Amino acid sequence: MSKRTPKKHKPSSIKRRQAEKASVPRVDWVFLRGLGRQSGHWFRFRKLLESESTFPFNGTLHFPDLPGTGKQNQKRSPASISEITDVLRQKTVGGAIAGVSGKGTGETPRKVVGEAPYETADATVLTQNTGRGASKGRGPLRCLFAISLGGMVALDWLHRYPEDFDCAFIVNSSMKGLSPFYHRMRPGAALDILKAVYHGLLRKDIESMESAVFGRSCNNEDTQSLAHWIELQNRYPVRFSNFLRQLWAALRFRAPAADFPPPVFLVSRNDRLVNPACSDALFRRFGRPGRYFVHPFAGHDLTTDDPEGTAEFLRLFLGRFLDAAQ
């Protein structure tokens, strides 16, 4: 067998590829879940992102539990969106995670900052961004991705701390003053969810509760994800009082001023929990052309119904976002 000669690359092509790699910024993420949910509910979407190491999932992936959920389930949940925002901000861009630090190597390592049940030891808080323009070489690109009640927290966060993020994605959210209550939760869905919460949180019929919530939140049959949801609630049960406090916070929160860069709205037209007209109202208040996208088949829980499609959308959108910024 003849011996193959290693292929030689021209110095110019090597330098070009190195320059292209260097021009792609690190992207740091914060992901926020919805009412009564915890970081573990990202499930397959989270596993998919953690398996990636290329743009835009090449930086820190932060999946904090909302106070009162997950490993924070013994803590009292705040009863206002602004308080929830401040707790989450302290845990991510504005504070430190006690007892956990990075590797301390010369390079900035990729980190996953997680909570139950996929926590990793190699974690660090996101360093605060003091100015926009990550594509101009002033630090990583910082992104916020939030669904449902998490979207309310995200809009409050963007209004009060506009320098924390360069780009934000709001999924199937709603807000008092912009949408009627019967749009914010469809009447049939509200009845189903209240029955489910009663049986699950008060009568401890976890399987019945999670099956009902999953059936309203997701359009795809997914026995693995449903089993995972049941496991999460058994392992880290949400207190009924915390559920009510989060619900009260969501019901009272009013739209802030549109005084921050417009987020991207991802909308499930087949949402059977929240009327997608709520996203339309948010877009009219906070959006701009080119930042409204409709998913063709997913339900309210977009990342459970289509984790691969959501990840690919983020990859494509942020690629265009960088091209436009340069």
Secondary structure, 3 states (H helix, E strand, C coil): CCCCCCCCCCHHHHHHHHHHHHHCCCEEEEEECCCCCCHHHHHHHHHHHHHCCCCCCCCCEEECCCCCCHHHCCCCCCCCHHHHHHHHHHHCCCCCCCCCCCCCCCCCCCCEEECCCCCCCCCCCCCCCCCCCHHHCCCCEEEEEEECHHHHHHHHHHHHCCCCCCEEEEECCCCECCECHHHHCCHHHHHHHHHHHHHHHHCCCHHHHHHHHHHHHCCCCCHHHHHHHHHHHHHCCCCHHHHHHHHHHHHHCECCCCCCCCCEEEEECCCCCCCCHHHHHHHHHHCCCCCEEEECCCCCCHHHHCHHHHHHHHHHHHHHHHHHHC
